[in-house]
Amino acid sequence: MTGFSLVIAFVVAIALMIVAISKFKIHPFISIMGISLILGLVAGIPLIDQKVSDTETIDGIATVIGKGFSGTFTSIGIVIILGALIGSILEATGAALKFADLVIRAVGKKHPVLAMELMGWVVSIPVFCDSGFVILNPIRKAIVKRTGASSVAMTFGLSAGLYLAHVFIPPTPGPIAAANTLGIGDNLLMVIGIGVLCSIFPLVCGLIYANFIGKKVKADDEADSNEVTKTYEELVASYGKLPSAASALAPILVPILLMAASSVVSMMEVEASVWVDIVKLLGTPIIALAVGTIFAVCQLFSSKMGKDFYKLTNETLKTVGPILFITAAGGVLGKVIASSDMVNYIKDNADVFKALGIFFPFVLAAILKTAQGSSTVALTTTAGIVAPLLEVLGFGTPMGATLVCMAIGAGAMTVSHANDSYYWVVTNFGAMSTDRGYKVQTLGTLVLGLSAIVEIFILSLIFI
């Protein structure tokens, strides 16, 4: 199957998957894997590997599924495990509560969702949004307990802040790759500045939606302020003594700083040396979080809770197991789509969208994002399609190319659903079922994307 019929098949497959999970209560892992297999066969992926030359082989459906599953584990599996372990230790020692208290004092008890959103936005500038959510989730949970705020509102507030920086602001890899492809790789400072500017309106809209949906949807870990019997002082007393601010921040800030340093070194293209290699190594998410885990374990032992380390590790692995497998299943769905002819069909029909102007890269990126799940893939693929068309679209100047880069980023958020690993990270760590996840994360990212492109369109009228 090729062409538009494949797009229709994809839409039907997603609808069937949602119905299977929400109405018939089939486990998400089984639903996603089953739909991926069926869609792959319908899309014409070969039953077995086919060798077309000495150097080229077309993957069969089993190979595609295997690569999609293992690829997701490779990219985010260990990150989720280490991040969750850090979170478990922070919760056990009271460090998460200490961090929450610092944030609330800075922003105010009346604005916890705003605090979470801004925290996520800053953290995600050097860190992938998946990793950032895992790192900051224990703080989100602690602030929910501290303030009685809506868990769902806090979840989407954090998700929105992380997502916006992830698609708009270098040194996150997606925007850097898109900027280089569009010929503005030497103007990253401008890209960063415009990225910050383009974040403002969607940050506001994301905050409004978070507070709105928080009143409509409840999470499994929802805090009911009417049932909170412990005062903050009693909660602190239950830990005996909270860690110092420096000790509480270290397991989270050290990985962030390591990843940021690596991103800066890569962006500056510093001459290769042993020290540069060490900085880049320490800045890879797996190694950075491993260092953060070491700081967390030191904190655990300094709190005289070292005997609980085995138990905490075991409980963490039990908790993240289902998350890992569902996330990997989402990776399978994305791999099936990427292995089909859908992306080529979109590329071949790009001329149809030229009349849309600044909305063209947005729509194209949104289609690719929704189809295959990865924001980074949507960013880089769309940039490659649009780059030769910049002059035709009227965006041949550096500022024009930067706004196109932002429009691609806005589309790369629209929308996050079941074939996106970030969707599963947010919904599982946010204690939401799949149907609630669609109301919160999927509709919320639609709000973010649409509000972002509105601001970008206005800026294009001013600057172009």
N, C-alpha and C positions, 0 to 999 in steps of 0.2 A: 504494500500500500504506500502511495506517495501523494504529494500535493495537499490540497485542501481537505481531502477525505481523511488524511492522517491527523490533521488538526482537529477535525470533528471526532475522530476516534479517541484522541487524547482527552478532549472535554468530557466525552461519555465515560471514559475510564476513571477520571477524577471524580465524577459524580457517583459512579458505582462504588468507588472506594469509600467516599464519605458516607453513603447509605449503609454500606456493610459495617463500618465502624460504629456509626452513631445509632442506627435503627436496629440492626441485627446483632449488635454487640460482639462482632467478631474482633478478636484481638488485632490492634493496629499492625503488628508485625506480620501476621498471617494475611491480613487484608492487602497491605502494601506489596508484599512479596507476590501474592497471587495476581493482583492487578498488573504488576510489573511483568510477570511471565506472559499473561494474556496479551497485554499491549505489545510486548516485544514480538510475539508471534504474529499478531495482526499487522504490525508495522513492517513485517518482512525480514526480520533478523533471522539469519540461517539457523537451522536446527543444530548444526555442528560447525566447527571451524572449517573455513574454506581457504585453501592455499591458492592464491591467484598468481603468485610469482615466487621467485626464490627469496625475495625480501619482504613480501607483503602477504598478510593473512587477514581475512575477514573473520572477526570473532563470531562464534555461534552464541546462541541465547544463554547457554550455561556459562560460557566464559564471560559474557557481558555481565551477567548477574554476579558472578564471582568477583570480577574487577570492581563493580560498583560497591559491593559489600566490603571488600578488603580496603578499597581506596578510602572509604569513609573512616574506617578504623585507623588507617595510617595517618590521616589528616587530623583527626580530632579525638580518637579513642583514648589515648594516654592523657591528653589534655583534660578531658572530662574526669578521668579517674583521679589525677593529681589535684585538679581544682576542687573536686568534691571532697577529697581527703583534707585539704587545707580548710575548707568550709566546716567540715565536721569538727576539726580540732579547734577552730576559732569559736564555734558554738560551745564546745565542751568546756573551754577555759574561760569563757566570758569575754573573749577578745572581740567577738562580733558585736556584743552589746556595748563594749567600750567605743568601738568605731562608730556605731550608730549614735551614741551619745554625742560624739564629737561633731557629727554631721548635723544633728538636730540643734546643737548649740550654735552652729554657724549659720544655718538657714532659718531656724525657728521651728518649733513644734507644729505650727499650723501649716507648714508647707513640706511635708515629707515626700510627696510625689515629685515635686519640683526638685528637691534635693537629690532624689534617686536618679531623675532624668539627667540632670546636669553632671552628676558623678559619672554616669554611664557615657555621656557625650565626651567628657574629658578623657576617660580611660580608653575609649575605643579609638582615639586618634592614633596611638601606636599599636593597639592590640586588636586582633580579630574579635568581632562582636560575640562569636560563640565562646571564646576563651574569656572575654570580659564578663559575660553573663555568669559563667560558672564561678569566676573569681568573686564577683560582687553579690551573688545571690545570698550568701549567709548574712551580709550586711542588710540586704533588703528584708530578710526574715526577721532580723533583730529589730529593725526600725518598725516593722509591723507590730511586733510584740511591745515595743517601747511606746508607740503612739496609738495603737488600735486602729491604724489606717487600713483601708481596703487592700488585701493581699493582691487582688487582680489589678487594681490601679497602680500599685507599686511595681508589679511585674511588668505591665506594659510601659510604665514610665521609664523603667530601666532599659527595657528592650528598645524603646524609641530612641533614647539618647545614644545607646550603643550603635544602633543601626545607621543613624544619620551621619555620625562621624565616620563610620565604616565605608560609606559610599561616596562621601564628599571630600574628606580631608586627608591629603597625604600626611605622614608616610604610610598609611594603609596601602597594601599592594595594589588593590583594584584601581583606585584613582590615579596612582602613579603610572600603572601600565596604560590606562586610558589616555592620560595626559601625554605620555611619550608617543603613543600611536597617533594622536591628533597633532603632533608637532609642537607641543608646548612643554616638553620635558625640561627645557632650560628656564621655564617661567613658573617653577613650582611654588615660589613665594606668592605669586598672584593666584595660583590655583588654591593654595591654602587660604588666602584671604577671602576669595570669592566663596570658597567652601564654607567658611565660617559664616559669611553673610547669608548664604543660601540655607543655612541651618535654622535661622531665627524663626521664620514663620512656621515651618513644620514642627519646631520645638514647642511653639505655643499651641498649635493644633493638636500635637501629640499629648500635651498636658491636659488640654480640654477633653480629648477623647478618653484618656486614661481615667480621669475623674468621672466621666459619664459612664463608661462601661463598668467601672468599679462598683457602681450602684445597681447595675443590672445583672452582673454575673458574680458568682461566688466560687472561690477556690476551695480545694479540699483542706487546705491549711488556714482557712480564713479565721482571722481574729475577730471575735465579737466583743466590742468594747463594753457591752453591758454585762459580759460574763467574766471580765478580767478582774480577778480578786486580789492579785498581788500589785502593790504599788511598786514604783520603780526602785525605791530603796529596798523593799523586801526582795525584789528580784536580784538586785546586786548582792544583797546579803546571802542569798542562796549559793552564790559562787565563792563565798568567803572573802576573797579580795580579787578585784579585776586586775588584769595585766596593765602595765604602763602604756601610755599612748604609743610610744616608740615600738614596744614589743607587739602591741596589737596591730600596728600598721605594717610592720616589716614583712610578714608573709604575703601581703597583698601588694604593697608598694615596690618591694624589691623586684618581683617578676615584671611589673609594669615598667619600671625604670630600665631593667635589662633589655626588654623588648624595644623600648623607645630608643635606647642607645644604639642598638643594632640597626634599627630603621634609619636613624640619622646617619650612621656610618655608610649604610648602603646608598642613601639618597645623595650624600656628598661625594660618592665615588672616590673614597680615600684610597691612596696607593696601598696595594696589598702588602701585608706583613703578618708576622705571627700574632701581634697584639690585635690587629684588625680581625683576624680569623677567630681569635678567642672571644672578642666582643660579639661577633656574629653568632658564634656557637652559643654563648650564654644567652643571646637574645632570641634564639629559637624557642617557640612556645613550650615545647616539651622540657628543655633544659631549664628555661626560666622558671617554670612552675615546679620543677624538681628542686631548684634552689629555694623557692618559696616554701616548699614542703619541709625542707631542712629547718628553716627558720620556725615553721609552725611546730615541728617536733621538739625543737629546743624550748619553745614556749611551753609545750605540754609538760616536759620534764621539769622546767623551772617552776611550774605550778603544782609540782609534786603529784602529777597524774600520769607519769610514765607507764605505770602498770596497766593503764587503760588503752595503750597504743594499739595492741593487737585487736582488742574488741572494737575500737573505733574503725580500724582498717577493714575488719571483716564486715561490719555493718555498712560501711561506705560502699564496698564492692557489691553487697547485696542490693543496695539502693540504686547504684548507677548501672547495674547489669541490664535491666529492662530498657533504660534510656539508651544505652549503647546499641542494643539490637534494633530498637525502633529507628534510631537515627541512621544506622547502617542500611536498614530497609529503605529509608528515604533516599539514601545514596544510590541504591539499586534502581529505583524509579528514575532518578535523574540520569543515570548511565544509560538506561534503556532509551530514553528520549534522545540523549546525545548521540546514540548509535543509530538512530533512525534517520529518516530523510527530512525530518521537520525543520532543522536548522538550515539546511541547504535550501529548502523551499522558501523560508523567510528571506534568506539572502537573495535568491533569484528574483523575488518580487519586491525588492526594496524600492524600485522606481515608483511604485504605487503610492508610497508614503512621502515622496519628496515635497508635495504641495503643502504638507503640514508644517514646514518650517522648523522652528525650535521644538515643536511637538513630535516631529519625525523621530529623532533619536530617543525621545522619551517613550513613545509607543513601541518602537522596535525593541528597546531594552526591556520594557515591561512584558512584551510577548515572550522574549527569550527567557527572562527571569521566571515567569509563570510556568513556562514549558519545562525547563530543565533544573530549576531550583537554586543554582549558585549565582549569587550577586556578582562575584568576581568574574565568573564566566560571562555573564550578561554584559558587564562593563567592558571587558576586553574584546569580546566578539562584536558588540555593537560599535565600539570605537573603530575596529578594523573595517566594518562595513561603511561607516559614515565618513571616515577620514578622506577618501577621494571625492566626497560630495560637499565638502565644506564651502568651496567657492560657489557651487551651484545653489546651495542653501542660503548663501549670503552671510556666512560666518567664517570668512577667510582670515580675519584679523586675529591676533593673539587673544584679545578679549572675547571675540566671537567663538573661537575654539574652546576657550575656558567655559563659556556658558553652555556650549554643546556638551562638554565633559560633565558639567553639573546636571544637564538634562538627562544624560545617560545614567548618572548616579541616581537620579530620582526614579527613573524607570526600573533600575536594578533593585529597588525596594518593593516594587509593585508586581505581585504580592508574594508574601511569605506563606507557603502552605505545606502540604504533606511531603513534597519532594525536596524540601529545604531543611538541611540539618539544623539550622537556627530555629526553625519552627518547633522542632522536637525538643531542643534544649530549653526554649522558653516555656513551652507548655508542660513538659515533665518536671523541670525544676520549679515552675510556678504552680505545680499541683493542680493542673487543669486537664480535663478529658479532651478528646479530639474535637467534639462539637463545640465545647467552650473555647478551645483554642482558635477555631475558625472565627468565632465572634470577636475574640480579643485580638489575637495576633494578625490574622489574615485581614479582617476589616480594618484593624488599626494601621497596618502597613499600607493599605489602600488610601487611608486618610493622609498618612505621611507623604506618600508619593504624589498624590493630587495637590496637596498644599504646597509641596516643594516646586512642582512644575508651574503652578500659578505664580509663585514668587519669581522663578527664573524667567518666565514670560514677561513679567513686569520689568525686571532688570534688563531684559533684551531690548525692550522699548526705550529704555533710558540710555543704555551704553552702546547700542548698535545703530 
